[in-house]
Amino acid sequence: MNVRAGGLVKKIVFLLLLAYFSTTASAGYAITPLKVAVMPPMNTADYRPQQDIQILQDTIKKPFKYPYYTLLPADMTAEAAQSLLAENKQARLSDEIILSAVADALSADIVVVVELDRARQQRFYSHRLDDTYVQSDITVKCYAYSAATKQYDIMKANKNSVEGESIQTSPEVIFKDLAEEILIKLPYKRIPPAQGSHSDTVKKREE
């Protein structure tokens, strides 16, 4: 074998070894997506229209994206919720026992449900200020359960104000703002630092 051929063989062997170790390293650091069940939204405020409630649901779902998370199908989570509530007639969907049971039934790592707890608005005109105002009293809650840590969290965001009427006082904008405020508190929105440790440092709380 001449020198040129020998050098070519060594180069090929080096590239094959490099490809092997790169693949092995990648496999070692591969992330298994955490399975997330976002349950049907709770409308205890008895608010209409429904499309505004959907804004809450869509906003809460935003952080749970591949490759770090896998969202379970909405129909699957809704069916599990209905079945478990039928078996536990005194329970609410937001109760820890239900979220824990949903996690077991669906093999979910994280279970989340958002609730529109209060939604009151009053529009009035001020003759003294010659302007129209909106008084808002809206509360959104979010409940989350981690199967890995058995951790149950409750988060809350509220808007209680009187403002001049504008697009910012519309329910859909307020709902979105409050849901995004919830996301700041939600312990599972970030990339998991290590497999199975997505909420190790978060303690049960109601804010």
Secondary structure, DSSP 8 states (H G I E B T S, - for coil): --HHHHHHHHHHHHHHHHHHHHHHHHHHT----EEEEE---B-TT--S-HHHHHHHHHHHHTT--TTTEEE--HHHHHHHHHHHHHH-TT--TTSHHHHHHHHHHHT-SEEEEEEEEEEEEEEEEETTTTEEEEEEEEEEEEEEEETTTTEEEEEEEEEEEEEESSGGGSHHHHHHHHHHHHHHH-TTSS--SSTT-TTTT----B-
